[in-house]
Amino acid sequence: MDWLTEFPSLARGELRNFRKGIDEAFRNFTEHYGEGFESFFDPLLSFLVWSEKRLLATPWPVIIAVIATLAWLGSRSKRIVAGVVISLLLIGYLGMWEDTMRTLSIITVCTLVSIVIGIPVGILMSRSNRLQALITPVLDVMQTMPSFVYLIPVVMLLGIGKVPGMIAVIIYALPPIIRLTNLGIREVDRELVEAANAFGCTPWQKLVHVQLPLALPSIFAGVNQTIMMALSMVVIASMIGVTGLGQPVLKAITNQYFSLGLLNGLAIVAIAIIFDRVSQRYGLRLQKYRQNR
């Protein structure tokens, strides 16, 4: 029976060695390939810096006019446009304009990258049940993993800065657009797909002219959720160097500045509501348009 009493200590020793092995392997990987990964993401960093500079250099009336125009084109709602203008004016009046532009920049870049990656992956998943079975568990892990866990390997590999923050945001925000693209294409009426096959459409023509147009409401729902997930990571990503509204919130938490945290938190909420309402209304308009055709 001695082995029963010795087993827990042996198991702990094996687990400790296993953890050390993983840590040493990742450190060696970081030492050998860290610089290569940094250079790989240089174009993404340049794009972020360029977009941030453009937003900060553009006069605030022009920014408000452009965002209000986009809100009108997306929602066709005067109430939403008025809410957008009032929210942005309040953000500027309360001295949070520059941080808001930095946040808009990183959210825009991360959303675009997520769309560029997510839609093709969702299309591939919709065409193969085996690939869907392989990718779905990965998406489950990406969505359920605690947000802070993303920061550990990214910081070890790339250090502190904007690029690690962007990668963490993209990983966290990517699953919805993949899932909903896959779902939208799979839910396209089989009779329409069979009719396209009967007319001799190639797979590319069938995808571009039948499946993607009919799946657009679902895809836009995925874009909406991706934006919301990216915004929810702003404060956490500020811990590793992402500038914007998250850093004042982090400062408020550290120094117990209630008003600073509240105002910047409300600014994040305002941006989230703007994106959410406009994208939702645009998705509903697309759905009604498809149903009426």
C-alpha positions in Angstrom: 0.0 0.0 0.0 3.0 2.3 0.1 2.6 3.2 -3.5 -0.8 4.7 -2.7 0.7 7.2 -0.3 3.6 8.0 -2.6 1.4 8.4 -5.7 0.2 12.0 -5.0 3.8 13.3 -4.5 5.0 11.4 -7.6 2.1 12.9 -9.7 2.9 16.4 -8.4 6.6 15.9 -9.4 5.7 14.7 -12.9 3.3 17.6 -13.3 5.9 20.1 -12.2 8.4 18.6 -14.7 5.8 18.7 -17.4 5.1 22.4 -16.7 8.8 23.2 -16.7 9.2 21.5 -20.0 6.5 23.5 -21.6 7.8 26.8 -20.2 11.4 26.0 -21.4 10.2 25.0 -24.8 8.1 28.2 -25.2 11.1 30.3 -24.0 13.4 28.6 -26.5 10.8 29.2 -29.3 10.5 32.8 -28.3 14.3 33.3 -28.4 14.7 31.8 -31.8 11.5 33.0 -33.6 10.4 36.1 -31.7 12.1 38.6 -34.0 10.7 36.8 -37.0 7.2 37.1 -35.7 7.7 40.8 -34.9 8.8 41.5 -38.5 5.9 39.4 -39.8 3.4 41.7 -38.0 5.2 45.0 -39.1 2.7 45.7 -41.9 -0.2 45.4 -39.4 1.5 47.8 -37.1 2.2 50.3 -39.9 -1.5 50.1 -40.9 -2.6 50.7 -37.3 -0.2 53.7 -36.9 -1.3 55.2 -40.2 -5.0 54.9 -39.4 -4.5 56.3 -35.9 -2.6 59.3 -37.3 -5.2 60.0 -39.9 -8.0 60.0 -37.3 -6.1 62.3 -35.0 -5.1 64.7 -37.7 -8.6 65.0 -39.2 -10.6 67.9 -37.7 -13.4 66.7 -35.3 -16.3 68.2 -37.3 -15.2 66.1 -40.3 -15.0 62.9 -38.2 -18.4 63.5 -36.8 -19.9 64.3 -40.2 -18.3 61.1 -41.7 -19.5 58.9 -38.9 -23.0 60.4 -38.9 -23.2 59.8 -42.7 -22.1 56.2 -42.3 -24.7 55.8 -39.5 -27.4 57.2 -41.8 -26.4 55.0 -44.7 -26.4 51.9 -42.4 -29.5 52.6 -40.3 -31.7 55.1 -42.2 -32.7 56.3 -38.8 -32.7 60.0 -37.8 -32.8 59.0 -34.1 -29.7 56.9 -34.4 -27.8 59.6 -36.3 -28.8 62.2 -33.7 -27.6 59.8 -31.0 -24.3 59.4 -32.8 -23.7 63.1 -33.1 -24.7 63.9 -29.5 -22.5 61.0 -28.2 -19.4 62.2 -30.1 -19.9 65.8 -29.1 -20.1 64.8 -25.4 -17.0 62.7 -25.8 -15.1 65.7 -27.2 -16.5 68.0 -24.6 -15.4 65.7 -21.8 -11.8 65.6 -23.1 -11.8 62.0 -24.4 -11.6 62.7 -28.1 -8.0 61.6 -28.8 -8.4 58.4 -26.8 -11.7 57.7 -28.6 -10.0 58.1 -32.0 -7.2 55.7 -30.9 -9.8 53.1 -29.8 -11.7 53.5 -33.0 -8.5 53.0 -34.9 -7.6 49.7 -33.2 -11.2 48.4 -33.3 -11.4 49.2 -37.1 -8.1 47.5 -37.8 -8.9 44.4 -35.7 -12.4 44.1 -37.2 -11.0 44.3 -40.7 -8.4 41.7 -40.0 -11.0 39.5 -38.4 -13.3 39.8 -41.4 -10.4 39.0 -43.9 -9.6 35.9 -41.9 -13.0 34.9 -40.6 -15.1 35.0 -43.8 -12.9 32.7 -45.9 -12.5 30.3 -42.9 -16.3 30.3 -42.5 -16.8 29.6 -46.2 -14.4 26.6 -46.0 -16.2 25.3 -42.9 -19.5 25.5 -44.7 -18.2 23.3 -47.5 -16.7 20.5 -45.3 -18.3 18.8 -42.3 -14.9 17.3 -41.4 -13.3 20.7 -41.4 -16.1 22.1 -39.3 -15.6 19.3 -36.8 -11.9 20.2 -36.6 -12.3 24.0 -36.3 -15.3 24.1 -34.0 -13.4 22.9 -30.9 -10.7 25.5 -31.6 -13.3 28.3 -31.7 -14.8 26.9 -28.5 -11.4 27.3 -26.8 -10.9 30.8 -28.3 -14.3 32.0 -26.9 -14.2 30.3 -23.5 -10.6 30.9 -22.6 -10.2 33.7 -20.0 -9.2 36.9 -21.7 -6.0 37.4 -19.5 -4.7 34.0 -20.7 -4.3 35.4 -24.2 -1.9 38.0 -23.0 0.7 35.5 -21.5 2.0 33.8 -24.7 1.6 37.0 -26.8 3.6 39.1 -24.4 6.3 36.4 -24.0 6.5 36.2 -27.8 6.2 39.8 -28.9 6.7 41.9 -25.7 4.7 44.9 -24.7 3.2 47.1 -27.4 0.4 47.6 -29.9 0.9 44.5 -31.9 0.5 42.1 -29.0 -2.6 43.9 -28.0 -4.0 43.7 -31.5 -3.3 40.0 -31.7 -5.1 39.4 -28.4 -8.1 41.4 -29.6 -8.2 39.6 -32.9 -8.0 36.1 -31.3 -10.8 37.0 -28.9 -13.0 38.7 -31.6 -12.5 36.2 -34.5 -14.9 33.3 -33.6 -18.3 35.0 -34.1 -17.6 36.0 -37.7 -16.4 32.5 -38.5 -19.3 30.8 -36.9 -22.0 33.0 -38.4 -20.5 32.9 -41.9 -20.5 29.1 -41.7 -24.1 29.1 -40.4 -25.4 31.7 -42.9 -24.1 29.7 -45.9 -25.3 26.4 -44.5 -28.8 27.9 -44.0 -29.2 29.0 -47.7 -32.2 27.2 -49.2 -31.0 24.0 -50.9 -33.5 24.4 -53.7 -31.8 27.7 -54.7 -28.4 26.0 -54.6 -29.8 23.1 -56.7 -31.2 25.6 -59.2 -27.8 27.3 -59.5 -26.3 23.8 -60.2 -29.0 23.2 -62.8 -28.1 26.4 -64.6 -24.4 25.2 -64.8 -22.9 27.7 -62.3 -19.4 27.0 -61.2 -18.7 26.7 -57.4 -17.3 30.2 -57.5 -20.4 31.7 -59.2 -22.7 29.8 -56.9 -20.8 31.2 -53.9 -20.6 34.8 -55.1 -24.1 35.1 -56.7 -26.2 32.8 -54.5 -24.8 31.8 -51.2 -23.0 34.9 -50.0 -25.8 37.3 -50.9 -28.3 35.2 -49.1 -26.0 34.7 -46.1 -25.3 38.5 -45.7 -27.7 39.1 -42.8 -26.0 36.3 -40.8 -22.5 37.5 -41.8 -23.4 41.1 -40.7 -24.6 39.7 -37.4 -21.1 38.1 -37.1 -19.5 41.4 -37.9 -21.6 43.0 -35.2 -20.6 40.4 -32.6 -16.9 40.7 -33.6 -17.0 44.5 -33.0 -18.6 44.0 -29.6 -16.0 41.4 -28.6 -13.2 43.6 -29.8 -14.5 46.5 -27.7 -14.8 44.3 -24.7 -11.1 43.6 -24.9 -10.0 47.3 -25.1 -9.5 47.6 -21.3 -7.7 44.3 -21.0 -5.5 45.0 -24.0 -4.5 48.3 -22.4 -2.5 46.3 -19.9 0.0 45.4 -22.6 0.4 48.8 -24.3 -2.7 49.4 -26.4 -3.6 53.1 -26.2 -7.1 54.4 -26.2 -10.0 54.5 -23.7 -8.8 51.4 -22.0 -5.7 53.1 -20.5 -7.6 55.7 -18.5 -9.9 53.0 -17.2 -6.8 51.0 -16.1 -5.4 54.1 -14.5 -8.6 54.7 -12.7 -8.6 51.1 -11.3 -5.0 51.5 -10.1 -5.5 54.9 -8.5 -9.2 54.6 -7.5 -10.3 57.5 -9.7 -14.0 56.8 -9.9 -15.0 59.7 -12.2 -12.2 59.0 -14.7 -13.1 55.3 -15.0 -16.8 56.0 -15.2 -16.5 58.6 -18.0 -14.1 56.6 -20.1 -16.2 53.4 -19.5 -19.3 55.3 -20.7 -17.4 56.4 -23.8 -16.7 52.8 -24.6 -20.3 52.0 -24.0 -21.4 54.8 -26.3 -19.1 53.5 -29.1 -20.4 50.0 -28.6 -24.0 51.1 -28.8 -23.3 53.2 -32.0 -21.7 50.2 -33.7 -24.3 47.8 -32.5 -27.4 49.8 -33.5 -26.0 50.8 -37.0 -24.9 47.3 -37.9 -28.1 45.7 -36.5 -30.3 48.1 -38.5 -28.2 47.5 -41.6 -28.5 43.7 -41.2 -32.3 44.0 -40.8 -32.6 46.1 -43.9 -30.6 43.5 -45.8 -32.8 40.7 -44.5 -36.0 42.6 -45.5 -34.5 43.4 -48.9 -33.7 39.7 -49.6 -37.2 38.6 -48.4 -38.9 41.1 -50.7 -37.0 40.1 -53.8 
